[in-house]
Amino acid sequence: MLISRKDKNMNAKVRRYYMKYIFFLILQFNAIVTFSQNQKLIEISYDYLSGFVKTENAGVSVTQDNALLIEMEAENPLVELYAPESIWDLRNNTSIAFDVSNLGSTSVMLNCHIDDHQWNEGILILNPGESGVMRVLVKGNSLPDDHPLTRSYKDMRGLPGGYVWHWVPLDAGNVKKIKLSLVKPGEEAVFSIRNIVAEGALLARSYEDIQKSAFPFVDRYGQYIDREWKGKIHSDEDLKIAIEKENEDLHALPSPQDRNKYGGWTKGKKFEATGHFRVQKVEGKWWLVDPEGCLFWSHGITGVAKAAATTKVEGRKHYFLELPDESLPLYQFAKPNQGKIITFNFTGANLYCKYGQEWNKISKELAHKRLWSWGMNTFGNWSDPETYLQGLTPYTVSVGFPWKKVGGKLKFPNVFDPNYKPMLEKAFERHSMTWEDDYCIGYFVDNELHGWGAIGVHVLTSPDTDNAKVELVKYLTNKYGKIDILNTAWSSNYNSWESLLNSRNKAKGKVAFADLLEFEKIMVDLYYKTCRDVIKSKAPNKLYLGSRLHNHYYPEDLGHQKWIVPIAAKYCDIISFNRYRFVPNDLIPHDDSIDKPIIIGEYHFGALDRGMLHTGLRSVQNQEQRGRAYFEYIKAALENPFLVGAHWFQYGEQAVTGRGDGENYQIGFLDVCDTPYQETIDACRQIGYQMYEVRMQSK
């Protein structure tokens, strides 16, 4: 309900909190970032409170210095702040921001959404007495083709000037509200907010100005030129200093003391040792069990020892301050064509500058030392085979090949293609070295498949030579017998089964779509069965880890997952999800009949304070907040009885100018110069070194 006009006297409980910290706020006022130079969105007053604030399980008051004082209850609190003039137009803005002070006696994980948009979301984690800035990026604001930024910067998802891309864009011209809630509510929270503004100006510079003064914007190490930050590399000597600093850190903390050679828990109860990884339910919680019979939870990272910062140069050479010519050693990291550099691998080039000619050997050996020191125990998807086959750290393997797509375009394989299974077998043969390797946990096959609900529809409109189309007609023939019966059910007018096979027309009506969905389920079932059969035929002792389902709000948002997940559970040893949320405590099967372990194949958080131009899929304010978010994510995963692991995406930073598809996210544990993000690593250790105790003690 909308809050009615309130007396200026706050209730006693809130007043006690407020008075307790008023002196602290006065002292800290100058330390809080303010945004008076930006567009103010809300003038906080009692009139605003009475007309434009909506709450559930929360109380809101206005303080004497014009802040909103918010008291949230422990269960499902919500505060919505509406635009006084119906909407805010944020098409020229890059973010919404406001100051927050935690006035309560417990930590706060404050969540903020722009409207109800799932991806325009921010988080701020504050301990009692702390203040900070909540910043929510305006993601995916649709820029016209003639926009100065669009014209100036190509093949990048985050741009200089503050634009950040997302595949589900915000309707930035019609923003109605700001929504505040708590992540993992469980205790009362009391905090104040002030200075609610819209930041940035996407039209601050003209196209002509950008062309004259913005290039080059990438230095010789692949770093953003126009910004300074802690740890930025300015010379090869800085790289050598970074080696010494990290070596001291790794020597001081080589690994947790309670781990065996696989990273299993030596202090825990021992179970049957099979020489391979397996799964077992123990006291109501799913676990991995390592080859020696120790409990194992897969705390991992993807893309280990891979060249993450390889970027396109062709057509964008003016972006870069300095690229090597053919006479220089660093030219080995260029992909040339007719004398021109097509792409350049800044990861490899910086490793060469840092470690010398033995860079490849040193960096691979260092990867194992790093993960063990960080409190991790698993190389996740897309890691370097030469590195994970060294027999030092457990790993998962990515299996795949460029299969024929359903309908020629859906990201789902045509499993009726007679070449599908043989090609999958051939792809799996390339991993034969892992089949009996005790460090191999198991195999993901494919990644983030798409097209759910449209697979059968696309098969229907495929040509008569398509094997899936042939099987669809067989399925319908067996179900209906006569074409006239199908025509009655579908309200169609096919002359014969052959005419249905030859038709490219779309279906109409609920019955037709229901039949096509049933056929889709047949294809999905065959897909997972085929993958399992191929893996188990060659590596029966290894785990089939599924396809890394791409539904970040399951089971809250079921959609087609209501039947996809049960099929996956039927064949997978562990169901896998990529889970880009701030915590995964709610990632549990939607159906009580599904009792299978789950693993998270990807998640990450990023910030814009270290020279990168896009945060990735989940955004935080700075590196300190990134570390706090990491700790809370893994803690919540450990407390989830179904989860047996979570793998961060990814080991090394992407290029500031983007990988092949334009991703230029601040998501590495290491930046482009191979420098560790210490705040994230400290948090990783904090939870990683105690993860087995946390899981055992969780309810």
N, C-alpha and C positions, 0 to 999 in steps of 0.2 A: 504494500500500500504506500501512497505518498505520505511523507511525514508532515504533520500539521505544524503550524507556527509554535515554537517552544519559548518558554520563559528563559531569560538569559542565565538564570542560575542552573548550573549543571547538576545532575544527580550526584549524590554524595560519593558513590563509588568511583565515578569517572573523575570527579574533582580531586579525590585523593591521589589518583594516578597523575593527574595534570600538575598539581602543586608539587608533588614529589620531584618532578623532572623539569619544572619551569626554570629553575636556576641553571640546570644543565643546558637547556635550550638557549638561554641567553648567552652562555659562554660559547656555545657551539655555533651561534648564528652566522658568524663571519666565515665559518668553515663549510657551511652548506652552500652548494652551488645554487645560484639564483639565475632566473632567466628573464629579467625585466626587459631585456632587449628584444624578446621574442613576442609573438602574438599571444596575448592572454586569452585563455578560453573561458575561464570562470572567474567572476568577481565574487569571492566568498563573502556571504552575508546571511543574515537571518531570513531575508526575503528569498534568497536563492535556496536556502535550506527548506523553506516551507513550500516551495513550488516546483523544484527540479531535482529532488533527491528521493530515491526509492530504496527501501531496505528490506531485507529478510534476515531475521536473527542477528540484528545489529542495531546499535544506537548511534546517532550522529548529532553533534552539537557544534556551535561556532564559538571559538575562543575569543578572548578580548583582543588578541592581536591578529584576528581574522584568518585563523587556520581552521580547517575542519578536524574536529576531534572525533575519532571513530572507535567504538568499542564493539568488537565482534565476538559473538558467542562461539562455543567450541564446535558446534555442528552446523555445517552448511551455511555459513554467513555470506551475505551479499549486499553490496552497496553500489547503486548505479547513479551516476552523475550525468544529467541530461543537458544538452545544449540549450541555453536560454532562448536562442532565436530559432529553435526547432532543429537546425542542423549546423555543423561546422564544415566548412569547405577546406579540406587539407590537401588538395591536389598539388599545391606548391610546397608542401611541408615534407620533412623527412622523419619526424618523430613527435610524439607527445611526451612531456616530461613533467615531473613535479617532485618536490622535496618531501621526504618521509622521515619521521622520527618515531622510533619505537619507545613508547612510554610505559610499556608493560614489564612484567617480571619474567617473561619467557621470550625465547626467540620467535621471530615472525618470518613466515615465508609468504610474503604478499604477492598476489597474482593480479595482473591488470590486463584487461582486454580492451581493444578499440571495438566498439559495438559488440556483437556476439561472434566476431570473426575468430576462428580457431587459431590462425597462424599469426595474426597481429596481436601478439601477446608478450608480456614481459614478466619478470620475476625479480624480487628484491628480498634478500635474506639479511635480516638485521638482528643482532643480539640485543638484549636489554640495554637501553641507554644510547644505542647507536643511531646515527642519522645517515641518510644516503639519498641518492637520486634514483627514482623509478623512471626508466626510459623505455617506451614502447615504439618500435620502428613502424613507420607506415610502409608496409611491404606490398609490393606488386602494384602500386599506383600506376595505372596505364598511361604511359607517355606516348604522345603522337610521334609519328615517324620524323616530323620536322622539328622536334624538340632539340635544343642545343646539345643536351647530353646524349640523346639517342644518335644524333648525327656524328658526334665527336668520338664516342667510345664504342667499339664493336666487339662482339663476342665476349662480353663480361656481364655477370649477373649483379655485381655491385659496382657502382660507378663513382669516380671522384665527384664530389658535390652532394653525396648522401643518398642517392637512389639505391634501393635494394629490391631485387626481383623476387617474386614468388609465383608459383604456377596457379594459385588461387588468389587473384588480386583483390585488394580492398576497394570498395566503392568510396574512394577518398573524398569525393565531392558531396557525399551525403552521410556524414558521420553524425549519429544521433546521441551517442552516449559513451561514457567511460565506465567500465565495469570492474569493481574491486572485489576480490574474494581471497581465500586462503588456500594454499597448497597443503594437502594433508592436514586439514583442520582436526584438532584434537584438544586444544587448549584455547582459552580466551585470549584475544589479542587486543591491545589498546595502542593506538598510534595517531599521530597527527599528520596532515598533508597540507601543503601550501604551494603557491606559485605554479599553478596548473597552466602550462603553456604549450603551444605548438612551435616546434623549432624548425630551422632550416629554410632554405629558399632555393628550390630547384631551378628557378629562372634567374638566379643571381648573376649569371654570366651569359653573355651572348655567345653565339657560335663563333663569331669572328674573334672575340676576346680569347676564347678557349684555344682556338687555332694558333693565335699569336704567342700565348704565354704559358700554356699548360703542358707542352711537350718539350722534352721527354719527361715522364713522370716515374720511371723505374730505373734504379741505379744498377751498377754492374753486378750486384749481388742478388738482384731481383726484388729489392725492397722499394717501398713507396718513397719517393724522394721528398715530397712536400710535407713531411711530418717527422718529428723526432720522438723517440720513446726509449724507455729503459732497456738496455741490451742491444740497441741497434748497432749493426756492424758497419764500421767506416773504413776498415783496413784489414789486410790479411793478418796483421799483428793482433787485432781484436779477436780473430778466429782462434789464434794460438792461446790467447788468454782464456777464452771460453773453454778450451780443452782442459786446462789446468783447473779451472773452477769446477767443471763437472766431474773431473776425476776425483777431486777431494770429496765431493758430494757422494759419489758412488762408493768410494772407499769407506766413508763414514757409515753408510747404510747399504750394505751389499744385498741383504734380503731379510725377510722375516725368519726367525729362528725355529719356528715350529712347522717347517715344510720339508717334505721329502724331495727327491730329485724331479718329481713331476709338478710340485707345488701343492700336493695333497697335504692334509692336516695330520701331522704325526701325533698330536696330543689327543685326537679323537679316537673313537671306537674303530677297530679294524673289522673289515668284512672280507668276503671271499675275494681272493686275488686271482684274476683270470689272465693277467698279462696284457689286457686291453682295457680301455675305458668302457664303462657300462653305466646304466642308470639304476637307481634303487630308491624306494621310498622308505624313509626312516623317521619314525615317530611323527607321522603326518606331513613330512616335508620331502619333496623330491630332491635328490642329490645325484651328482656324478660320483662314481667310485673309480679311483685311478687303478692302473695295472697292479699296484702293490696292495690294493684293498683299502686304501685310505680314502676318507671322504674328500671330495674335490668340488670346488665351485669355480666356474670358469670366468675369471676376471681378466678380460682381454682387450685387445686393440687390433684394428684392421690395418691392412696395407703396410705391414712392418717391412722396413728396408726397401721400399719401392720408391721410384722417382715421382713423388707427388707433385712437384712444381715444374712440370714440363708444360710449356705454353706455346701458343702460335705466334710466330714472328711475321710470316708472310702477310703483306698488306698492312702491317702494324709496326714496321721497323722504327718509325718515329716515336713510338712509345718508350723506347729503350735508350738509355744514355750511352751504353757501351756494350757491344757484342764482339766476340773474338773473330779474327780473320783466320784464314787457313793455316797460317804459319805458327799459331799459338796452340799450346797444349789443350786449352779449354775448348778448342774447336771440335774435339772429340764428342762434346755434348750437344753439338748442333746436328740437326738433320738437314742436309743440304740437297738442293736440286738445281742443277745448271748454275752453280756458283752462288745461289741465293739460299739463305737460311730459312727453312720452312718452320721448324720448331726448335726450341732451345730448352735444355734440361738444366734449370738452375739448381735443382737438388744435387745432381751429380757434380756440377761445376763447383759448387760451394764445398762439397765434401772433398774434392780434389785440392782446392785451395787450403782447406783446413788440415787434412791428414796426409797430403802428398800422394805419390804414385801408388801407395798401398791402400788408398782410400776405400776401395771396394771391400777388401778383406777386413780392414779395421772396422768399417761401419757395420758389417754383418755380425762380427763378433760382439761389437758394442751393443747391438740391438738386444741380445740375450741378457747382457749385464744390466742394461737399462730396465727391462721389464721386471726382472727379479728384484732389482733395487726399488722400483716403484710399487712393489706389492702386487704385481700382476703375474699371471701364470699361463697365458694363452695368446698365441698369434692367431688373430681372426682372419676373416675372408680377405683374399687378394694379397696376402703376404708373399714375400719372395721365397720361392721353393728352395733355392740354394741355401737360404738362411734357416728356414724351418727344418730342413732335412739334416741339420747338423746334430740332431739328437740331444738338444739341450733344453728345449722348451716345448710343451705340448702345443698343438696347432689344429686348426680346422682347414679344410680344403674346399675351394670353389670349383665346381664341375659345371661345364656348360659348353655349348657350341652354337653357331648361328642357325637355328632351326627355321623351318618354314612356318610362317605366321598364319594364324587363323584369319581367313578373309584377306590375306596378303598384308595386313597392317596391325592387327591386334598383338599386344605383347603377351602372347600365349601360343605354345607350339601346337601345330596340327599333328596330334598324336596318332592320327590314322594314316599319315604319310608313311609308306612302307620303309622309307629311309630313316625315319625318326629314331627307332630303337637301335639300329646298327650304328648310326652316327653317335648316339649317346654312348654306346659301348666303346666306340673308337675314342671318344673324348675321355672316357674313364680310363682307358688303357694308358693314357699319358701320365696317369698318376699311380702307376703300378708300384713305384718305389714306396708308396705310403700304405699299401694294403696290409702289410704285416708289421709296420713300424709301430712300436708301442707308444710313441709320442703322438701319434695321430688319433685325435678324438673321433672324427667323423667327417661327413661330407654334406655341404649345402649344394643343392642342384638348382641353378637359376637364381634370380633375384627380383623381388618386387614385380611379380607378374601382374598384368592388367587385363582388363576386358571383362571382368566379372559381370554377368547379366547380359552381355552382348555377344558371347561366343556363339551360341546357337543361332542368333539372329544373323550374324555374319556368315555362318556356314550356309544358311538358307539362300543367301544372295551370291554365293560362290558359283563358279562355273561347273558344268556337269563332269568335268575331268578331275575335280577336286575329290580326293579320297574321303574327306569328312562329309562332303555333300552326298556322296554315294551311300555312306553309312547312315546319314540322316534319313534318306529316303527309305532305306531298309527298315530303320526303326519305326517310321511312320506306317510303312506297309504292314509290319507285324502288328502294330497297335490297331489300325483301322481296317485292314483287310481290303476294302474297296475304296477307290478314290472318291466315290459319291458320298461315302460316310465321312471322310475327311473334309470334303467340301461343305457338308452340312455343319460340321463342328467348327470349321474355320471361317465360314462364310466366304469361301473361295470358289473358283470356277475352273480348276484344272481339268483337262480332258482325260488325262491318264497319269500314271505314276511317272512315265517318261517325260511328260510335259512339266511335271513338278521338278524333275531332275534338271531339265533344260532351262527352267525359269530362273530369272535373276530378280524377280519382284520381291518386295518386302512383305512381311506378314501383317495381318490386321486381326485385332480381337484378342480377348483374354485367353481363350482356349489355345490359340496358336502360340501365343507367347509362353503359356504354361508348358506346352509340349516342347518348345525350343529350350526352355530352361531345364526340363528333365533331360534332354539330350546333352545340354551343357554339363550337367552333373555326371553323365556317363563319361564325357571326355575328361573332366577333371579327375574322376576316379581312376580312369585309365592312365592319366598323366602320373599321378602319385604312385600308382602300382608299378608302372614301368620303371620309374626312377628307383624305387625300392628294389625291384627285381634285379636291375642292372648292378646296383651297388652290392647287394647281398650275394650275388653270384660270384663276385670276385673278392669281396672283402666282407665275409660274413661276420667277422668279429668287430666290425666298425659300425658306428652309429649313423643312421640316415637322419639328417637334421632339417629336411624340408626345403622350402623355397623362399623363406624370409618374407612373410606376408606383409603387405604394405597397407595396413589399416591401423593408424596411430591411436584411434579412439575406440578400438575394440576393448571390451564388449559394450561400452556405453553406446556406441554407434555400430549396430550389428550389420545392417544391410545384407549383402550376399555372404558375409562371413558366417551367418547362422548355419549355412550348409557347407561352406568351404572348409571351415575349421574341423568339423567332424570327419570329413573325408581325409584331410591331412592327418588327423589324429589316428585314423584307421591304419595308416601305412608308415608314418614317421615314428622313429624312436623318440625324438624330441621335436616339438612344434616350434618353429622359429618365426619371430616377428621382428621387423625393424620398428623401433618404438621411440619416435621423436616427441617426447613429452618431458615435463620437468621431473616427474617421478613415475615409476611403473608399478606402484603398489596395487593398482586395480587391474593389472593384466592377468586375469584368471579366466578359465573357460566359462563360456556363457551357459553351458549345459552341465549339470552335475554328473551326467553319464560319461563325460570326457575327463578321464583321469590320466593325463600325460604330462610329463615335464615340458617346460617352455624355456627357450633361450632367446635373448635379445641379440640380434645380429648387428644393429647399428643404433647409435644415439650420439648426440653431441650438443655443445653449447659454444657460442662464440661471442666476442666483443669487438669493438672498433677502436680500442685504445692502443693498439700496437701496430698500426700501419696497414691493416687490411681493410678492405672496402665492403665486405659482406660478412655477417656474423654466422651464416649457415642457417639451419632451419629453426633453431631455438636461440634466442638472443638474451644476453645479459649485459649489465652496465660496464663491467671492467673485468680484469683478470682475477681480482680477488673474489668477485661475485661468481666468476666461472668456477673457481675452486670450490666455493661453498655449494654451488649447484651440483658439481660432480659428487661431492661427499653425500649430499642428500639423495641423489639418484641411486647410487650404489647401496646406500643404507636401506632405502625402500625396496630395492631389488632383493637384497639379502633377507628382508623380512617377509617377502612374498613366498609362500610355501611351494608354489609351482615353478618358480624361476631357478634354473641351475646355472645361470651365467648371463653376463652382459658384456658386449664388446663395443668399445668406443670407436667411432669413425672420425679421425683416422690418425695414424702415426705421425706423418709429416704434413706440413702445411701445403695447401694448394698455392699455385702462383697468383700473385696479386692481379695479373692480367687474365687469369682463368685457364682452366684445363680445356679439353676439346669441346665440351658443351657449355663453356662459359663459367662454370662454378669457380669462384675465387673466394672461398670461405675461410674464416679464421677458426679452423677446427683441428689443427695439429697439436700433438703434445710437443712437437718441435717446430720451430719456425723455418722459413726458407733457408736460413743459414745454419740449420742443425742446432740451434740454441734451444734448450728446454724451456717451456713455459713453467717456471718454477712454482707459481701459485697453484696451478692445476696438479703438478706432480706432488707437491706437499699434501694436497687434499687426497690424492690417489693413495699415497702412503698411509695417511691418517686412517682411512677406512680399510685399505687393503691389508695392512698389517694386523688388523683385528677382525677381519671379515668372518672367520670361522666362529669366533666367539659371538659375534653379533647375530649370525644366523642361528646358532644353537640356542641362544637366549631369547630369540624372538618368539612371540606367541603364534 
